[in-house]
Amino acid sequence: MSRTFVVTGTDTGIGKTVFAAGLTGLLDGIYWKPVQSGIREETDSEVVSLLAGLPLDRVLPEAWRLNEPLSPHRAAELDGVEIDVQTLTLPTTDRPLVVEGAGGLMVPINRRALYIDVFAQWRAPVVLCARTALGTINHTLLSIEALRARSIPLLGIAFIGDRMVDTQRTIAEMGKVRVLGRLPRLNPLSPGTLSAAMQASFNVADFRGIRA
């Protein structure tokens, strides 16, 4: 099986999709968003395709596309459906596969299952995206604890935001976790600036030799 990496976050709106685009480009991989809530505006798949410069066949279609920009369980209910967790199986690809979750680990998929439950079934290495701003120590350590409680492999932390030396060190030491790198906020954000930032901040070797 091709190398698979699950990109999740400690919260919503922290820049996880931008990082996922950068990682897909860095690995020359394929991107998949299993569940997309909110399809009336630009979707995460469309953002990643643009930022990573991916052709259409390198962005896999979502298993579920829901109208409202809400938690997947609620967006599905408003669409009159229920997401079947059994449909969320990892695709087989000939390139590294980057899979992006929604929000944080405890986001409900339906009234009985959370995203972290699906991650536990997959057993693919997780890259946990964490902001560097105030509050991140609590959110990140809780997320690390939740992953380890379910024996989900954690490849490491990808910080997003301004450099915060003590915050990053505290999470690494207290969470006993590897820091993969830090993606700064990019202005302007473009395929070129994202690619340059990923190459400068992350080591491709950290993502080699890992298999789902």
Backbone as CSV, one residue per row, in Angstrom:
resi,resn,N_x,N_y,N_z,CA_x,CA_y,CA_z,C_x,C_y,C_z
1,MET,0.844,-1.196,0.000,0.000,0.000,0.000,0.879,1.245,0.000
2,SER,0.450,2.244,-0.718,1.195,3.491,-0.754,1.204,4.147,0.620
3,ARG,2.167,4.977,0.866,2.229,5.702,2.123,0.998,6.587,2.267
4,THR,0.425,6.568,3.452,-0.786,7.343,3.728,-0.565,8.188,4.968
5,PHE,-0.991,9.442,4.903,-0.868,10.353,6.036,-2.208,11.027,6.275
6,VAL,-2.668,10.965,7.494,-3.917,11.620,7.873,-3.589,12.968,8.502
7,VAL,-4.109,14.021,7.919,-3.894,15.372,8.438,-5.131,15.780,9.222
8,THR,-4.952,16.006,10.507,-6.046,16.461,11.353,-5.577,17.669,12.141
9,GLY,-6.477,18.262,12.902,-6.121,19.475,13.627,-6.606,19.446,15.057
10,THR,-6.133,20.401,15.828,-6.579,20.542,17.206,-7.874,21.339,17.286
11,ASP,-8.268,21.955,16.168,-9.444,22.820,16.147,-9.749,23.129,14.681
12,THR,-10.832,23.849,14.460,-11.166,24.253,13.097,-10.569,25.627,12.799
13,GLY,-10.313,25.887,11.529,-9.836,27.205,11.113,-8.406,27.514,11.470
14,ILE,-7.561,26.485,11.627,-6.180,26.745,12.029,-5.203,26.720,10.850
15,GLY,-5.688,26.409,9.665,-4.812,26.351,8.502,-4.489,24.937,8.057
16,LYS,-5.284,23.980,8.518,-5.047,22.566,8.206,-5.108,22.273,6.708
17,THR,-6.064,22.901,6.017,-6.197,22.655,4.585,-4.995,23.195,3.823
18,VAL,-4.501,24.349,4.222,-3.307,24.901,3.574,-2.120,23.971,3.800
19,PHE,-1.983,23.468,5.036,-0.891,22.530,5.297,-1.063,21.256,4.478
20,ALA,-2.287,20.748,4.395,-2.534,19.536,3.610,-2.149,19.743,2.149
21,ALA,-2.453,20.926,1.621,-2.052,21.244,0.247,-0.533,21.260,0.132
22,GLY,0.109,21.882,1.097,1.567,21.946,1.075,2.209,20.578,1.184
23,LEU,1.643,19.722,2.041,2.206,18.378,2.213,2.001,17.533,0.954
24,THR,0.825,17.654,0.342,0.575,16.906,-0.890,1.564,17.313,-1.977
25,GLY,1.815,18.614,-2.071,2.800,19.086,-3.040,4.206,18.628,-2.702
26,LEU,4.573,18.701,-1.422,5.908,18.310,-0.987,6.190,16.842,-1.292
27,LEU,5.165,16.001,-1.115,5.319,14.559,-1.328,4.995,14.135,-2.754
28,ASP,4.586,15.112,-3.591,4.155,14.800,-4.961,3.072,13.726,-4.915
29,GLY,2.082,13.975,-4.032,1.104,12.953,-3.716,-0.283,13.183,-4.271
30,ILE,-1.222,12.506,-3.649,-2.642,12.563,-3.989,-3.407,12.991,-2.748
31,TYR,-4.436,13.790,-2.931,-5.207,14.350,-1.818,-6.617,13.770,-1.803
32,TRP,-7.119,13.533,-0.583,-8.497,13.064,-0.417,-9.130,13.676,0.816
33,LYS,-10.294,14.278,0.621,-11.126,14.791,1.716,-12.358,13.884,1.765
34,PRO,-12.449,12.982,2.735,-13.562,12.020,2.737,-14.940,12.658,2.816
35,VAL,-15.073,13.676,3.684,-16.373,14.321,3.881,-16.205,15.829,3.748
36,GLN,-16.956,16.423,2.851,-16.933,17.874,2.665,-18.271,18.460,3.060
37,SER,-18.248,19.283,4.102,-19.447,20.007,4.509,-19.361,21.425,3.956
38,GLY,-20.407,21.862,3.258,-20.400,23.194,2.675,-19.834,23.173,1.273
39,ILE,-20.688,22.944,0.289,-20.205,22.834,-1.102,-20.661,23.999,-1.962
40,ARG,-21.333,24.979,-1.332,-21.827,26.110,-2.124,-20.729,27.122,-2.399
41,GLU,-19.680,27.089,-1.581,-18.533,27.946,-1.807,-17.339,27.059,-2.163
42,GLU,-16.156,27.622,-2.189,-14.962,26.861,-2.565,-14.733,25.726,-1.581
43,THR,-14.553,24.525,-2.077,-14.346,23.372,-1.212,-12.863,23.211,-0.883
44,ASP,-12.583,22.392,0.133,-11.188,22.137,0.494,-10.438,21.468,-0.643
45,SER,-11.107,20.565,-1.358,-10.454,19.907,-2.492,-10.056,20.911,-3.563
46,GLU,-10.909,21.888,-3.792,-10.603,22.920,-4.785,-9.445,23.796,-4.323
47,VAL,-9.413,24.121,-3.042,-8.316,24.926,-2.491,-6.997,24.172,-2.628
48,VAL,-7.015,22.890,-2.272,-5.795,22.087,-2.338,-5.324,21.933,-3.774
49,SER,-6.243,21.683,-4.688,-5.879,21.545,-6.093,-5.170,22.796,-6.601
50,LEU,-5.693,23.956,-6.218,-5.103,25.223,-6.642,-3.736,25.452,-6.003
51,LEU,-3.663,25.301,-4.669,-2.433,25.638,-3.952,-1.304,24.640,-4.217
52,ALA,-1.676,23.373,-4.439,-0.655,22.354,-4.688,-0.386,22.173,-6.173
53,GLY,-1.175,22.833,-7.021,-0.997,22.711,-8.460,-1.246,21.302,-8.954
54,LEU,-2.304,20.667,-8.424,-2.573,19.277,-8.754,-3.540,19.144,-9.924
55,PRO,-3.297,18.211,-10.826,-4.288,17.911,-11.867,-5.492,17.228,-11.230
56,LEU,-6.596,17.163,-11.957,-7.842,16.643,-11.407,-7.719,15.210,-10.909
57,ASP,-6.905,14.400,-11.579,-6.803,12.997,-11.173,-5.967,12.798,-9.921
58,ARG,-5.382,13.877,-9.383,-4.617,13.778,-8.146,-5.407,14.304,-6.958
59,VAL,-6.652,14.678,-7.161,-7.577,15.052,-6.086,-8.753,14.089,-6.172
60,LEU,-8.832,13.166,-5.239,-9.872,12.142,-5.294,-11.223,12.725,-4.897
61,PRO,-12.302,12.258,-5.491,-13.631,12.779,-5.136,-14.014,12.422,-3.711
62,GLU,-14.716,13.333,-3.070,-15.172,13.111,-1.705,-16.169,11.956,-1.664
63,ALA,-16.156,11.208,-0.570,-17.154,10.150,-0.389,-18.522,10.749,-0.078
64,TRP,-18.519,11.890,0.603,-19.766,12.569,0.975,-19.600,14.059,0.742
65,ARG,-20.570,14.656,0.053,-20.612,16.095,-0.189,-21.919,16.639,0.395
66,LEU,-21.791,17.496,1.372,-22.945,17.987,2.118,-23.091,19.492,1.928
67,ASN,-24.303,19.961,1.896,-24.569,21.345,1.521,-24.133,22.381,2.558
68,GLU,-24.473,22.166,3.823,-24.265,23.201,4.826,-22.864,23.141,5.443
69,PRO,-22.238,24.308,5.705,-20.899,24.344,6.303,-20.965,24.124,7.824
70,LEU,-21.362,22.926,8.210,-21.545,22.574,9.608,-20.764,21.296,9.905
71,SER,-20.810,20.869,11.172,-20.244,19.572,11.517,-20.868,18.513,10.617
72,PRO,-20.076,17.543,10.141,-20.611,16.558,9.190,-21.901,15.876,9.641
73,HIS,-22.007,15.554,10.906,-23.211,14.842,11.358,-24.459,15.690,11.171
74,ARG,-24.337,16.982,11.467,-25.496,17.868,11.364,-25.773,18.249,9.907
75,ALA,-24.717,18.497,9.145,-24.904,18.808,7.725,-25.587,17.644,7.015
76,ALA,-25.214,16.423,7.374,-25.837,15.247,6.771,-27.319,15.171,7.143
77,GLU,-27.628,15.431,8.398,-29.022,15.385,8.837,-29.874,16.386,8.063
78,LEU,-29.341,17.580,7.849,-30.089,18.600,7.120,-30.264,18.212,5.652
79,ASP,-29.362,17.391,5.138,-29.486,16.884,3.768,-30.340,15.627,3.703
80,GLY,-30.802,15.164,4.865,-31.658,13.985,4.890,-30.934,12.668,4.721
81,VAL,-29.630,12.638,5.093,-28.848,11.408,4.982,-28.073,11.181,6.272
82,GLU,-27.510,10.013,6.395,-26.593,9.705,7.487,-25.325,9.130,6.894
83,ILE,-24.185,9.670,7.305,-22.908,9.193,6.791,-22.649,7.784,7.309
84,ASP,-22.417,6.873,6.385,-22.094,5.497,6.719,-20.588,5.384,6.882
85,VAL,-20.141,5.138,8.107,-18.708,5.073,8.390,-18.026,3.997,7.545
86,GLN,-18.751,2.946,7.206,-18.154,1.847,6.441,-17.758,2.274,5.027
87,THR,-18.305,3.396,4.541,-17.927,3.893,3.213,-16.603,4.648,3.242
88,LEU,-16.105,4.939,4.423,-14.887,5.745,4.562,-13.679,4.820,4.675
89,THR,-13.368,4.155,3.588,-12.185,3.287,3.540,-11.094,3.967,2.736
90,LEU,-9.859,3.751,3.148,-8.741,4.414,2.492,-8.574,3.927,1.060
91,PRO,-8.462,4.849,0.116,-8.220,4.455,-1.274,-6.813,3.871,-1.438
92,THR,-6.657,3.035,-2.419,-5.341,2.517,-2.791,-4.804,3.365,-3.938
93,THR,-3.617,3.904,-3.759,-3.025,4.778,-4.778,-1.580,4.378,-5.032
94,ASP,-1.032,4.890,-6.113,0.365,4.611,-6.440,1.286,5.751,-6.023
95,ARG,0.745,6.708,-5.302,1.519,7.832,-4.781,1.205,8.008,-3.297
96,PRO,2.014,8.783,-2.572,1.650,9.104,-1.196,0.263,9.735,-1.143
97,LEU,-0.529,9.301,-0.186,-1.905,9.775,-0.050,-2.026,10.654,1.182
98,VAL,-2.516,11.873,0.997,-2.767,12.803,2.104,-4.271,12.891,2.296
99,VAL,-4.730,12.493,3.469,-6.156,12.473,3.795,-6.430,13.554,4.828
100,GLU,-7.374,14.435,4.533,-7.689,15.523,5.459,-9.011,15.276,6.173
101,GLY,-8.968,15.358,7.489,-10.179,15.261,8.283,-10.936,16.575,8.290
102,ALA,-11.847,16.700,9.254,-12.649,17.926,9.382,-12.518,18.443,10.801
103,GLY,-12.030,19.689,10.953,-11.917,20.252,12.292,-10.965,19.450,13.149
104,GLY,-11.421,19.099,14.365,-10.588,18.339,15.290,-10.962,16.872,15.343
105,LEU,-10.333,16.167,16.266,-10.493,14.721,16.370,-11.893,14.290,16.794
106,MET,-12.548,15.104,17.607,-13.825,14.710,18.174,-15.024,15.221,17.376
107,VAL,-14.804,15.614,16.145,-15.908,16.049,15.293,-16.790,14.842,14.972
108,PRO,-18.102,14.936,15.203,-18.981,13.799,14.920,-19.197,13.600,13.419
109,ILE,-19.162,12.337,13.011,-19.506,11.970,11.644,-20.990,11.650,11.547
110,ASN,-21.482,10.948,12.554,-22.918,10.738,12.726,-23.190,10.752,14.223
111,ARG,-24.340,10.326,14.660,-24.681,10.410,16.083,-24.019,9.317,16.923
112,ARG,-23.224,8.465,16.280,-22.580,7.376,17.013,-21.062,7.332,16.838
113,ALA,-20.551,8.025,15.849,-19.124,7.911,15.534,-18.474,9.274,15.378
114,LEU,-17.225,9.352,15.802,-16.402,10.547,15.682,-15.305,10.301,14.642
115,TYR,-14.697,11.372,14.167,-13.588,11.220,13.230,-12.482,10.348,13.824
116,ILE,-12.209,10.506,15.097,-11.127,9.743,15.712,-11.414,8.246,15.678
117,ASP,-12.692,7.874,15.669,-13.048,6.462,15.558,-12.646,5.907,14.198
118,VAL,-12.846,6.713,13.160,-12.439,6.298,11.815,-10.919,6.203,11.726
119,PHE,-10.220,7.184,12.306,-8.760,7.150,12.304,-8.251,5.885,12.995
120,ALA,-8.923,5.476,14.060,-8.525,4.266,14.787,-8.687,3.029,13.908
121,GLN,-9.692,3.029,13.045,-9.877,1.906,12.116,-8.790,1.896,11.045
122,TRP,-8.434,3.073,10.562,-7.446,3.163,9.489,-6.043,2.780,9.953
123,ARG,-5.656,3.207,11.159,-4.308,2.973,11.683,-3.226,3.607,10.820
124,ALA,-3.565,4.642,10.088,-2.572,5.358,9.285,-1.915,6.440,10.147
125,PRO,-0.661,6.774,9.883,0.026,7.798,10.664,-0.690,9.145,10.577
126,VAL,-0.815,9.794,11.713,-1.495,11.078,11.811,-0.483,12.203,11.942
127,VAL,-0.700,13.267,11.185,0.014,14.526,11.377,-0.969,15.473,12.039
128,LEU,-0.644,15.893,13.248,-1.532,16.758,14.016,-1.130,18.218,13.818
129,CYS,-2.009,18.994,13.193,-1.755,20.416,12.977,-2.202,21.204,14.206
130,ALA,-1.348,22.099,14.660,-1.646,22.889,15.852,-1.244,24.336,15.617
131,ARG,-2.101,25.249,16.011,-1.727,26.664,15.931,-0.674,26.952,16.986
132,THR,0.019,28.059,16.852,1.016,28.455,17.847,0.468,29.492,18.815
133,ALA,-0.747,29.967,18.592,-1.322,31.036,19.415,-1.739,30.517,20.790
134,LEU,-2.108,31.453,21.666,-2.502,31.144,23.031,-3.628,30.120,23.058
135,GLY,-3.510,29.145,23.941,-4.502,28.085,24.068,-4.090,26.792,23.413
136,THR,-3.044,26.844,22.592,-2.678,25.661,21.823,-2.078,24.547,22.668
137,ILE,-1.435,24.890,23.785,-0.837,23.843,24.620,-1.920,22.893,25.118
138,ASN,-2.986,23.448,25.658,-4.089,22.637,26.160,-4.712,21.805,25.043
139,HIS,-5.058,22.454,23.935,-5.723,21.756,22.836,-4.847,20.646,22.260
140,THR,-3.563,20.934,22.127,-2.667,19.970,21.495,-2.386,18.781,22.400
141,LEU,-2.132,19.030,23.678,-1.871,17.923,24.599,-3.102,17.034,24.765
142,LEU,-4.283,17.635,24.772,-5.504,16.827,24.828,-5.646,15.956,23.585
143,SER,-5.326,16.518,22.430,-5.422,15.761,21.184,-4.414,14.611,21.158
144,ILE,-3.205,14.874,21.616,-2.188,13.825,21.690,-2.656,12.696,22.595
145,GLU,-3.205,13.063,23.736,-3.684,12.057,24.684,-4.803,11.216,24.069
146,ALA,-5.711,11.871,23.355,-6.825,11.143,22.735,-6.323,10.163,21.679
147,LEU,-5.358,10.570,20.871,-4.807,9.680,19.852,-4.134,8.466,20.486
148,ARG,-3.346,8.703,21.512,-2.618,7.599,22.143,-3.556,6.662,22.905
149,ALA,-4.635,7.204,23.437,-5.594,6.353,24.144,-6.219,5.332,23.213
150,ARG,-6.249,5.649,21.921,-6.828,4.736,20.919,-5.754,4.043,20.089
151,SER,-4.504,4.180,20.515,-3.366,3.531,19.834,-3.259,3.933,18.370
152,ILE,-3.578,5.194,18.073,-3.454,5.717,16.715,-2.035,6.261,16.534
153,PRO,-1.309,5.811,15.528,0.077,6.278,15.361,0.137,7.781,15.063
154,LEU,0.949,8.475,15.832,1.121,9.921,15.669,2.508,10.174,15.105
155,LEU,2.562,10.605,13.852,3.854,10.883,13.231,4.521,12.091,13.867
156,GLY,3.736,13.125,14.146,4.301,14.319,14.760,3.372,15.509,14.646
157,ILE,3.865,16.650,15.139,3.108,17.898,15.151,3.597,18.810,14.035
158,ALA,2.662,19.408,13.333,2.972,20.468,12.376,2.376,21.753,12.923
159,PHE,3.218,22.649,13.370,2.734,23.925,13.886,2.400,24.859,12.728
160,ILE,1.411,25.709,12.964,0.999,26.692,11.960,0.874,28.049,12.641
161,GLY,1.615,29.020,12.159,1.541,30.355,12.738,2.906,30.915,13.049
162,ASP,2.918,31.977,13.838,4.163,32.641,14.209,5.023,31.757,15.112
163,ARG,6.315,31.973,15.067,7.248,31.195,15.890,7.040,31.519,17.369
164,MET,6.764,30.511,18.168,6.592,30.638,19.610,7.456,29.570,20.261
165,VAL,8.693,29.926,20.575,9.698,28.946,20.977,9.258,28.152,22.199
166,ASP,8.840,28.834,23.250,8.504,28.110,24.475,7.257,27.250,24.296
167,THR,6.266,27.769,23.599,5.046,26.995,23.359,5.357,25.711,22.603
168,GLN,6.138,25.817,21.541,6.483,24.654,20.743,7.318,23.661,21.558
169,ARG,8.236,24.176,22.341,9.077,23.309,23.179,8.248,22.612,24.249
170,THR,7.333,23.341,24.856,6.500,22.762,25.916,5.662,21.602,25.383
171,ILE,5.058,21.795,24.223,4.241,20.733,23.631,5.104,19.524,23.277
172,ALA,6.272,19.780,22.712,7.157,18.676,22.328,7.603,17.882,23.549
173,GLU,7.985,18.568,24.613,8.507,17.894,25.796,7.404,17.221,26.608
174,MET,6.337,17.945,26.880,5.280,17.384,27.715,4.453,16.352,26.957
175,GLY,4.319,16.533,25.644,3.579,15.575,24.835,4.435,14.423,24.342
176,LYS,5.761,14.524,24.585,6.696,13.500,24.101,6.420,13.176,22.628
177,VAL,6.442,14.237,21.845,6.078,14.118,20.435,7.102,14.836,19.570
178,ARG,7.273,14.350,18.366,8.203,14.982,17.432,7.553,16.189,16.780
179,VAL,8.286,17.259,16.665,7.839,18.436,15.914,8.372,18.295,14.493
180,LEU,7.451,18.194,13.546,7.843,18.018,12.144,8.302,19.320,11.510
181,GLY,7.749,20.434,11.999,8.096,21.728,11.451,7.023,22.744,11.761
182,ARG,7.217,23.951,11.246,6.234,25.025,11.467,6.003,25.759,10.151
183,LEU,4.732,25.812,9.755,4.350,26.553,8.555,3.922,27.953,8.973
184,PRO,4.660,28.984,8.564,4.271,30.345,8.937,3.036,30.798,8.153
185,ARG,2.365,31.797,8.673,1.270,32.403,7.912,1.869,33.089,6.692
186,LEU,1.301,32.842,5.548,1.879,33.329,4.299,1.046,34.466,3.723
187,ASN,1.718,35.562,3.413,1.061,36.714,2.809,2.016,37.313,1.768
188,PRO,1.724,37.047,0.481,0.519,36.394,-0.040,0.614,34.873,0.044
189,LEU,-0.552,34.245,0.047,-0.628,32.793,-0.020,-0.825,32.399,-1.473
190,SER,0.133,31.662,-2.010,0.088,31.262,-3.410,0.768,29.908,-3.533
191,PRO,0.602,29.232,-4.670,1.311,27.966,-4.856,2.818,28.108,-4.660
192,GLY,3.369,29.204,-5.148,4.809,29.410,-5.028,5.268,29.643,-3.604
193,THR,4.565,30.522,-2.864,4.986,30.802,-1.493,4.772,29.591,-0.590
194,LEU,3.702,28.825,-0.850,3.442,27.641,-0.036,4.505,26.571,-0.289
195,SER,4.820,26.328,-1.541,5.834,25.330,-1.864,7.181,25.689,-1.248
196,ALA,7.565,26.960,-1.338,8.842,27.398,-0.780,8.863,27.247,0.736
197,ALA,7.745,27.587,1.393,7.676,27.487,2.845,7.728,26.035,3.311
198,MET,7.063,25.148,2.596,7.090,23.725,2.966,8.488,23.149,2.809
199,GLN,9.156,23.494,1.728,10.502,22.975,1.506,11.485,23.510,2.540
200,ALA,11.259,24.744,2.993,12.158,25.336,3.976,11.880,24.842,5.390
201,SER,10.636,24.437,5.670,10.232,24.153,7.047,10.065,22.678,7.376
202,PHE,9.920,21.831,6.352,9.668,20.413,6.587,10.647,19.559,5.791
203,ASN,10.983,18.406,6.374,11.941,17.491,5.759,11.181,16.304,5.171
204,VAL,11.305,16.111,3.862,10.601,15.008,3.208,10.970,13.667,3.830
205,ALA,12.186,13.541,4.328,12.628,12.275,4.920,11.781,11.874,6.122
206,ASP,11.177,12.835,6.804,10.336,12.517,7.958,9.071,11.788,7.555
207,PHE,8.733,11.822,6.265,7.509,11.211,5.782,7.783,9.967,4.937
208,ARG,9.017,9.512,4.939,9.361,8.328,4.159,9.389,7.092,5.052
209,GLY,9.106,5.967,4.445,9.187,4.712,5.167,8.017,4.466,6.097
210,ILE,6.947,5.301,6.005,5.772,5.113,6.839,4.675,4.537,5.966
211,ARG,4.092,3.436,6.413,3.026,2.812,5.615,1.786,2.611,6.462
212,ALA,0.634,2.748,5.783,-0.630,2.536,6.484,-0.806,1.051,6.777
